[in-house]
Amino acid sequence: MENLALIAQVQGYTAIALGLIIGLGAVGACIGIGIMGSKFLEAAARQPELIPTLQGRMFLLAGLIDAAFLIGVALAMFFAFANPLLARFG
Amino acid sequence: MAGEAPANSTEFINHHLTHLKVGEGFWSLHVDTMVMSVLLGLVTMGLFYSAARKATPGVPGKWQAFVEMLVEFVDTTVKEVFHLDRRFLAPLALTIFVWVFLMNAMDLLPLDLPGKVAGLFGIHYWRAVPTADLNTTFAMSLTVLAVVMYFTVKAKGAGGYVHELFTSPFGANPLLWLPNFFLNLVELLSKPVSLAMRLFGNMYAGELVFMLIALLGAGFFTFTVAGTAGMLGHVAMGAAWAIFHILIITLQAFIFMVLTIVYSAMATEHH
């Protein structure tokens, strides 16, 4: 019975951690994408002839900015479905 | 997939996350990853070989025009960044781009299809996306690291490389050798790790979201209102995520290629 309480505790803390990982990661990625997008639109409005060049770089950077967030999501998903911290009780 | 249906959602997802393995612990080999990646490599080579065989100097066919566009696109990307002889790097970049793209594209197959096909041959576990396996992405990024080190040695010589490792950011004072070397080591190792983790994280998360969407529609055959609503949500979200994922798989293949080029270009620059 004591074990059950411990498992519940680990699960609860893990759930909070998952929320923090995904939530804070999303906040960072969204701010980054927002700043980059606004700068891209500004630049495109100033110099429309540069749009093709800038667009390629924008997508490249969008991928780079998103990457850390998605790595976090993958890690969070991993902990949600196969929690290695629970294996100790197994 | 073969045999009895999984009992609940956690089991379903764990089942889909299990590799077909040979061996135990450290010396285990993911057979599904190996087979799929080699197969897709052969597909890549075969497609380009057929285009090269049938190439005509006259009006090109659709396939030839497509391959030419692809080659030209990669070649200009390399040319913009890498200013030395690119006879080695441009084909490497093209290979990386097409191969990673095809491996990522396996994510768009219906979730249970590869497992069902493998089940026909009596195989219970089969993960179709090689890039959602850390082994593949790290193998590729370590190969890229080897290429980058080759370019460094080629541009600066082995002695010059060692000299740069110990004196590069701060200066040649013997007291600074250790901090210099430590910083360079971190810089060197962070490249393959970030390259591999980025691709893996994107593909793994994408695959998991597909699984979660698949679970939404699981209740359809109970023929309840909630089950039907779940099925509708499953179709809508599945379509939306798949369309978004087409962007992601292309983007990640492109990023892997561009970073390979950029790292190689950085390696050949003189300080």
Interface residues (C-beta under 8 A of the other chain):
Chain A: F59 L60 A62 G63 L64 D66 A67 L70 I71 G72 V73 A74 L75 M77 F78 F81 A82
Chain B: T10 I13 N14 L17 S194 M197 R198 F200 G201 N202 Y204 A205 L208 I248 L251 Q252 F254 I255 V258
